[in-house]
Amino acid sequence: MVLVVDLEGVGQDMLAVPIKAECIVPKVRVTPNEFLQFDNCFLKHPKTKQIQIINEDNLKARFEIMPQDEQSKRVATYDVDMWSGVIEPHQTQVVNVKLQTEILGPVRTNFVVKIDGHSSQVMMLILASSGGPDVKLDKQELDFGQVTVLQDRRDSFKITNVGQIDAEYTAFTKNRDSIWKVIERYGVIKAKQEKTITVSCIADEVMKFQDTLHIIVNNGMEVEVQLRARGTGNTLNTKVPMNIIDFQTEYTHKQVPRQYFLENQGRKPMKIMWVRQNKMDRKKKQGEQAADRKGNESTALMKRTGSIMGENAKEEEQFVFSVVPEQISLGPKMGIMIEVRAFSHHIGQISEQWECQVLIGSDRKPKPAIKSTITANFITPSLQFNSPDLKFKYEWEKGVPA
């Protein structure tokens, strides 16, 4: 290229001046040059890495980080603390790159740096492995050992969120008809915090139980806790305690019923049998014993009770209390109303010992379920007129209708 000088009135191209120029660009490199590794990242939790833009020339260098395309933002988004700038000769510019993943699994997205004057752009690939919350358990098993059936036994374990994002969990047992129940079934565990999970165990049969407690963390892992227990006792349940059945004070020669509801809350069929354990224990009041020692008074007392001396020995062998029905079979989760009856010819405090025995499933030998003491104080009605005479007065007047 030349610069030509024309002189007006003299001539053209009187002088030609050569023009020479050299275009150079600064030598710049970016590290890392191919891959920007973020390694393991937590889902939607920002993680920062650095890149270095190094100017190795005597000239200033200008750089620009190209914006991210919209399609790649579905996988991950990144932000920088400096989108463009000028680097002095032989200086280094550090740029912080903050990445936030949007999906689980491997993440790949492009990262482009443009250097003014260079025909090609510096392109690197962002690589990351996106994961959800990370939790740890302090126990892998809860062994409740022997538990009394139909009673609530509880145990607990701790779950710790060792990650950097909140962990939302759901806990449930493998078996639908499980005897275990998670008290804190749903919840959120903050990052770097722990939570105590309580498990309730109500065994409903005399047998061994096993189950698995699954804990699923949203967008994360699944952990398991093994559950074990052995039920003891019996599954016969009464809404009202029957250890002592006290009829209190009742009249003789009168049948007095009381109703009780029995329920088989177990998983196996059950046969129920009521068995009287011993002879009745009859205790008379001191006043009645003194009356028996008097001839005429004793005879009158025996007439009121409906007894005579000849029948007294026979009635001594009769029992006072009964259970209807004495035997019954119940299926699983079924119940029945029974009736305990009291009837006595004699006065005084009378007690009998009864035992409820059960055969569960294929058992051959009955097991005691309830030991009952049935008692009542029997008396005879005592009636007395307030006046020994009953008098009537009739007045008549002639001509006056009666």
C-alpha positions in Angstrom: 0.0 0.0 0.0 1.3 3.5 -1.0 0.3 7.0 -0.3 0.2 9.0 -3.6 0.6 12.8 -3.6 -0.8 14.9 -6.5 0.3 18.6 -7.1 -2.4 20.8 -8.6 -1.3 22.5 -11.7 1.9 20.5 -11.8 0.9 16.9 -12.1 -0.4 13.8 -10.6 1.5 11.0 -8.7 4.3 13.4 -8.0 5.1 11.5 -4.8 4.5 8.0 -3.7 5.0 7.1 0.0 4.9 3.4 0.9 2.7 2.5 3.9 3.5 -0.5 5.9 1.7 -1.8 9.0 1.8 -5.0 11.1 -1.4 -6.2 13.0 -0.7 -8.2 16.1 -2.9 -9.5 18.8 -1.9 -10.3 22.4 -1.1 -13.8 23.3 -3.7 -15.0 25.8 -4.4 -18.4 27.2 -7.2 -19.6 29.5 -6.8 -22.3 32.2 -8.2 -24.9 32.4 -8.2 -25.0 28.6 -10.6 -27.9 27.8 -12.7 -29.0 30.8 -14.0 -27.1 33.8 -14.6 -29.8 36.4 -17.2 -29.2 39.1 -17.2 -32.8 40.2 -20.1 -33.6 42.6 -22.7 -31.0 43.0 -25.9 -30.8 44.9 -29.1 -30.2 43.0 -30.0 -26.5 42.7 -27.2 -25.7 45.1 -24.6 -23.3 43.6 -21.0 -24.4 43.5 -18.1 -22.1 42.4 -14.9 -22.8 40.5 -12.3 -20.4 39.1 -10.8 -19.9 35.6 -7.7 -17.9 34.9 -7.3 -15.7 31.8 -3.6 -15.0 31.4 -2.1 -12.2 29.2 1.4 -13.3 28.2 2.0 -10.4 25.9 3.2 -6.8 26.1 -0.1 -5.6 24.8 -3.4 -5.2 26.7 -6.0 -7.9 26.1 -9.7 -7.6 26.2 -11.9 -10.6 26.9 -15.6 -11.3 27.0 -17.5 -14.3 28.3 -20.3 -15.3 26.0 -23.8 -15.6 27.5 -25.3 -19.1 27.9 -27.9 -20.3 25.4 -31.4 -20.9 26.6 -31.6 -24.6 25.8 -28.6 -25.5 28.0 -30.2 -23.7 31.0 -32.6 -26.7 31.4 -29.6 -28.7 32.4 -27.6 -26.2 34.4 -27.1 -22.5 34.7 -23.9 -20.6 35.4 -23.0 -17.1 36.4 -19.7 -15.2 36.6 -18.5 -12.3 38.6 -17.0 -10.6 35.5 -18.5 -10.9 32.1 -15.9 -8.8 30.3 -12.8 -6.7 31.0 -9.3 -5.6 30.0 -6.1 -7.5 31.2 -2.9 -5.5 31.5 0.3 -6.9 29.9 1.7 -10.0 31.7 -1.2 -10.0 34.1 -3.8 -12.6 35.1 -7.5 -12.2 35.5 -9.3 -14.6 37.8 -13.0 -15.2 37.0 -15.3 -17.0 39.5 -17.8 -19.3 37.7 -20.8 -20.3 39.8 -22.7 -23.4 38.6 -26.2 -24.5 39.6 -27.5 -27.8 38.3 -31.2 -28.3 37.4 -31.3 -32.0 36.8 -29.9 -35.1 38.5 -27.1 -37.1 37.0 -24.3 -36.1 34.6 -24.2 -32.4 33.5 -22.4 -31.0 30.4 -22.6 -27.5 29.1 -20.4 -25.2 27.0 -18.5 -22.2 28.4 -17.0 -19.8 25.8 -14.5 -17.0 26.3 -13.9 -14.5 23.4 -10.6 -12.6 23.1 -10.7 -9.5 21.0 -8.5 -9.8 17.9 -8.5 -13.6 17.9 -10.4 -15.3 15.1 -11.4 -18.3 17.2 -13.0 -18.4 20.6 -11.8 -20.3 23.6 -14.3 -23.0 24.3 -14.3 -25.3 27.3 -16.8 -27.9 28.6 -18.3 -27.7 32.0 -18.7 -31.1 33.6 -20.5 -32.0 36.8 -22.3 -34.8 38.5 -25.6 -33.6 40.0 -26.9 -35.4 43.1 -29.7 -34.9 45.7 -29.6 -34.8 49.4 -27.3 -37.1 51.3 -28.4 -38.6 54.6 -26.9 -41.1 57.0 -28.6 -43.3 59.7 -27.1 -44.1 63.1 -28.9 -47.5 63.2 -29.6 -50.0 60.4 -31.9 -52.1 62.6 -34.5 -51.7 65.3 -34.9 -54.9 67.3 -37.8 -54.5 69.8 -37.3 -57.9 71.3 -40.2 -59.4 73.2 -43.2 -57.0 73.2 -46.6 -57.5 75.0 -49.3 -57.7 72.4 -51.7 -54.8 72.0 -49.4 -52.5 74.0 -47.5 -49.6 72.4 -43.7 -50.0 72.5 -41.5 -47.3 70.9 -37.9 -47.0 69.7 -36.1 -44.4 67.7 -33.1 -43.7 65.4 -31.4 -40.6 64.1 -31.2 -39.5 60.5 -28.5 -36.9 59.6 -28.4 -34.7 56.6 -24.7 -34.6 55.7 -25.3 -32.7 52.5 -25.6 -29.0 51.7 -29.2 -28.9 50.7 -32.5 -29.6 52.6 -33.6 -33.2 52.6 -37.4 -33.9 52.3 -38.2 -37.4 53.2 -41.1 -39.9 53.3 -41.0 -43.0 55.6 -43.2 -46.1 55.2 -43.1 -49.8 56.0 -42.9 -52.5 53.3 -45.9 -54.4 54.7 -49.3 -52.8 54.5 -50.6 -54.6 57.6 -47.5 -53.8 59.5 -47.4 -53.6 63.3 -45.0 -50.7 63.1 -46.0 -47.1 62.5 -43.7 -44.2 61.9 -44.6 -41.2 64.0 -42.7 -38.6 62.0 -43.7 -40.0 58.6 -43.0 -36.9 56.6 -40.5 -34.1 57.2 -37.7 -31.9 56.1 -34.2 -32.1 57.5 -32.1 -28.9 57.1 -28.6 -29.1 55.8 -26.0 -30.4 58.3 -28.8 -31.2 60.8 -30.2 -34.4 62.3 -33.7 -35.5 63.2 -35.0 -38.3 65.5 -37.5 -40.7 63.9 -39.8 -42.5 66.4 -41.3 -45.9 65.5 -44.3 -47.3 67.3 -44.7 -51.1 67.6 -48.1 -52.6 68.5 -47.9 -56.4 68.0 -51.3 -58.0 67.3 -50.3 -61.6 67.5 -48.1 -64.0 69.5 -45.5 -64.6 66.8 -42.3 -63.2 65.2 -42.6 -60.1 63.1 -40.2 -58.7 60.5 -40.5 -55.7 58.3 -38.5 -53.1 56.4 -38.8 -49.3 57.0 -38.1 -47.4 53.7 -37.0 -43.8 53.9 -37.2 -42.1 50.5 -35.4 -38.7 50.2 -36.9 -36.5 47.5 -34.4 -36.2 44.6 -32.0 -38.2 46.7 -31.2 -41.6 48.0 -33.3 -44.3 49.7 -32.2 -45.9 53.0 -33.7 -48.8 54.9 -34.1 -49.8 58.5 -34.8 -53.4 59.4 -37.6 -54.0 62.0 -37.9 -57.0 64.3 -40.1 -58.0 67.2 -41.8 -60.9 68.9 -45.3 -60.7 70.4 -46.0 -62.2 73.8 -49.2 -62.6 75.8 -52.6 -62.9 74.2 -54.7 -60.9 71.9 -58.0 -61.1 73.8 -59.1 -57.6 74.7 -61.9 -56.4 76.9 -63.1 -52.8 76.9 -63.8 -53.0 80.6 -61.3 -54.8 83.0 -62.6 -58.1 84.2 -60.0 -59.0 86.8 -62.6 -58.2 89.5 -66.3 -58.4 88.8 -68.2 -57.0 91.8 -71.9 -57.2 91.7 -71.9 -55.3 95.1 -75.2 -55.8 96.9 -78.0 -57.8 95.3 -81.2 -59.6 96.4 -81.4 -63.4 96.7 -83.6 -65.4 94.3 -83.0 -62.8 91.6 -80.9 -63.2 88.5 -78.6 -60.3 87.9 -76.7 -60.0 84.5 -73.7 -58.0 83.5 -72.5 -57.7 79.9 -68.9 -57.5 78.7 -67.5 -57.2 75.2 -64.7 -59.6 74.2 -62.6 -59.0 71.1 -60.0 -61.1 69.3 -57.6 -58.4 68.1 -55.2 -61.0 66.7 -54.6 -62.4 63.3 -55.5 -66.0 64.1 -58.8 -67.6 65.1 -59.4 -68.0 68.8 -61.4 -70.3 71.0 -62.5 -68.8 74.3 -63.4 -71.0 77.4 -64.5 -69.8 80.8 -63.6 -72.2 83.6 -64.5 -72.0 87.3 -61.4 -72.5 89.3 -62.7 -73.3 92.8 -65.7 -73.7 95.1 -67.5 -70.5 96.2 -66.4 -68.8 99.3 -69.4 -67.9 101.3 -69.1 -65.5 104.2 -72.1 -64.6 106.3 -72.4 -61.4 108.2 -72.0 -61.5 111.9 -75.5 -60.3 112.5 -76.9 -63.2 110.4 -74.7 -65.7 112.2 -76.1 -64.6 115.5 -79.6 -64.9 114.1 -79.0 -68.5 113.0 -78.2 -69.4 116.6 -81.7 -68.4 117.7 -84.3 -71.0 117.0 -87.4 -69.0 116.0 -85.5 -66.2 114.4 -83.4 -68.7 112.4 -86.6 -70.4 111.2 -88.1 -67.1 110.0 -84.8 -66.2 108.3 -84.7 -69.5 106.4 -88.3 -69.0 105.3 -87.5 -65.6 103.9 -84.6 -67.0 101.9 -86.8 -69.8 100.5 -84.6 -72.5 102.2 -85.4 -75.3 104.6 -83.0 -77.3 106.6 -83.3 -80.4 104.4 -82.5 -78.5 101.2 -79.7 -76.4 102.7 -77.0 -79.1 102.2 -78.0 -79.7 98.6 -77.9 -76.0 97.7 -74.5 -75.6 99.3 -73.2 -77.5 96.2 -74.7 -75.0 93.8 -72.6 -72.2 92.3 -73.8 -68.7 92.2 -72.1 -67.2 89.1 -72.1 -68.3 85.5 -70.8 -67.0 82.1 -73.0 -67.3 79.0 -71.7 -68.5 76.7 -68.9 -70.4 78.4 -67.3 -71.4 75.1 -67.1 -69.4 71.9 -64.9 -69.3 68.8 -63.9 -65.9 67.3 -62.3 -65.2 64.0 -59.5 -62.6 63.6 -60.6 -59.0 64.5 -64.0 -60.2 65.7 -65.8 -59.7 69.0 -68.8 -60.9 71.0 -70.9 -59.7 73.9 -70.9 -62.2 76.8 -73.0 -62.1 80.0 -71.9 -62.8 83.5 -74.9 -63.8 85.7 -75.3 -63.9 89.5 -78.1 -65.9 91.2 -78.1 -67.1 94.8 -80.5 -68.7 97.3 -78.3 -67.7 100.2 -77.4 -64.4 101.8 -73.9 -63.2 102.5 -70.7 -62.3 100.7 -70.0 -64.9 98.0 -66.9 -65.1 95.7 -65.8 -67.4 93.0 -62.6 -67.6 91.0 -62.9 -67.9 87.2 -60.3 -68.1 84.5 -60.7 -67.3 80.8 -58.6 -69.6 78.7 -57.9 -69.3 75.0 -56.7 -71.6 72.2 -55.1 -69.6 69.4 -54.8 -70.9 65.9 -53.6 -74.5 65.9 -52.7 -74.6 69.6 -53.6 -77.7 71.5 -53.1 -76.5 75.0 -55.2 -73.6 76.3 -53.5 -70.6 77.8 -54.9 -68.4 80.6 -55.9 -65.0 79.3 -58.0 -63.5 82.2 -58.2 -64.4 85.9 -61.4 -63.0 87.4 -62.7 -62.8 90.9 -66.5 -62.6 90.8 -68.1 -61.5 94.0 -71.4 -60.3 95.4 -73.1 -59.5 98.7 -76.6 -61.1 98.7 -79.4 -59.9 101.0 -83.1 -60.7 101.4 -85.8 -58.1 101.2 -87.0 -56.9 104.6 -90.5 -55.4 104.7 -92.2 -53.9 107.7 -95.6 -52.1 107.9 -95.6 -48.7 109.5 -98.8 -49.5 111.3 -100.1 -52.8 112.7 -103.8 -52.0 111.8 -105.6 -50.9 108.7 -108.9 -49.2 109.6 -111.8 -48.1 107.4 -114.6 -45.6 108.3 -117.9 -45.7 106.5 -120.6 -43.0 107.1 -124.1 -43.2 105.7 -126.9 -40.7 105.7 -130.5 -41.3 104.7 -131.4 -39.8 101.3 -127.8 -39.1 100.4 -126.5 -41.3 97.6 -123.4 -43.3 98.6 
